[in-house]
Amino acid sequence: MDLFLFISVIVGLTFVFLSFVIHYDFKKKKLEIEEKKVELEERKLELNKKFQEEGEEKL
Protein backbone atom coordinates (compact mmCIF):
# COMPACT_ATOMS: atom_id res chain seq x y z
CA MET A 1 0.00 0.00 0.00
CA ASP A 2 2.82 2.39 0.78
CA LEU A 3 4.47 1.69 -2.59
CA PHE A 4 1.19 2.44 -4.38
CA LEU A 5 0.85 5.73 -2.50
CA PHE A 6 4.45 6.65 -3.24
CA ILE A 7 4.05 5.93 -6.97
CA SER A 8 0.76 7.86 -7.05
CA VAL A 9 2.42 10.90 -5.46
CA ILE A 10 5.35 10.75 -7.91
CA VAL A 11 2.98 10.48 -10.89
CA GLY A 12 0.86 13.35 -9.56
CA LEU A 13 3.89 15.59 -9.05
CA THR A 14 5.10 14.71 -12.55
CA PHE A 15 1.79 15.81 -14.04
CA VAL A 16 1.87 19.06 -12.05
CA PHE A 17 5.43 19.72 -13.21
CA LEU A 18 4.56 18.98 -16.85
CA SER A 19 1.52 21.25 -16.69
CA PHE A 20 3.73 24.13 -15.45
CA VAL A 21 6.27 23.45 -18.19
CA ILE A 22 3.58 23.37 -20.89
CA HIS A 23 1.99 26.55 -19.51
CA TYR A 24 5.36 28.33 -19.48
CA ASP A 25 6.16 27.17 -23.03
CA PHE A 26 2.74 28.34 -24.23
CA LYS A 27 3.30 31.81 -22.76
CA LYS A 28 6.76 31.96 -24.33
CA LYS A 29 5.42 31.00 -27.77
CA LYS A 30 2.58 33.52 -27.43
CA LEU A 31 5.07 36.27 -26.60
CA GLU A 32 7.23 35.34 -29.61
CA ILE A 33 4.18 35.51 -31.88
CA GLU A 34 3.25 38.93 -30.50
CA GLU A 35 6.80 40.18 -31.11
CA LYS A 36 6.63 38.95 -34.71
CA LYS A 37 3.28 40.70 -35.19
CA VAL A 38 4.74 43.97 -33.91
CA GLU A 39 7.73 43.56 -36.21
CA LEU A 40 5.45 42.99 -39.20
CA GLU A 41 3.37 46.05 -38.32
CA GLU A 42 6.54 48.14 -38.13
CA ARG A 43 7.57 46.88 -41.58
CA LYS A 44 4.12 47.71 -42.98
CA LEU A 45 4.28 51.24 -41.60
CA GLU A 46 7.78 51.68 -42.96
CA LEU A 47 6.74 50.50 -46.43
CA ASN A 48 3.64 52.71 -46.40
CA LYS A 49 5.74 55.70 -45.43
CA LYS A 50 8.20 54.89 -48.22
CA PHE A 51 5.42 54.58 -50.82
CA GLN A 52 3.87 57.86 -49.66
CA GLU A 53 7.19 59.64 -50.01
CA GLU A 54 7.66 58.20 -53.52
CA GLY A 55 4.12 59.27 -54.42
CA GLU A 56 4.76 62.81 -53.22
CA GLU A 57 7.98 63.00 -55.23
CA LYS A 58 6.15 62.03 -58.43
CA LEU A 59 3.56 64.75 -57.92
For each residue, the residues with C-beta under 8 A, 3 or more apart:
1: 4 5
2: 5 6
3: 6 7
4: 1 7 8
5: 1 2 8 9
6: 2 3 9 10
7: 3 4 10 11
8: 4 5 11 12
9: 5 6 12 13
10: 6 7 13 14
11: 7 8 14 15
12: 8 9 15 16
13: 9 10 16 17
14: 10 11 17 18
15: 11 12 18 19
16: 12 13 19 20
17: 13 14 20 21
18: 14 15 21 22
19: 15 16 22 23
20: 16 17 23 24
21: 17 18 24 25
22: 18 19 25 26
23: 19 20 26 27
24: 20 21 27 28
25: 21 22 28 29
26: 22 23 29 30
27: 23 24 30 31
28: 24 25 31 32
29: 25 26 32 33
30: 26 27 33 34
31: 27 28 34 35
32: 28 29 35 36
33: 29 30 36 37
34: 30 31 37 38
35: 31 32 38 39
36: 32 33 39 40
37: 33 34 40 41
38: 34 35 41 42
39: 35 36 42 43
40: 36 37 43 44
41: 37 38 44 45
42: 38 39 45 46
43: 39 40 46 47
44: 40 41 47 48
45: 41 42 48 49
46: 42 43 49 50
47: 43 44 50 51
48: 44 45 51 52
49: 45 46 52 53
50: 46 47 53 54
51: 47 48 54 55
52: 48 49 55 56
53: 49 50 56 57
54: 50 51 57 58
55: 51 52 58 59
56: 52 53 59
57: 53 54
58: 54 55
59: 55 56
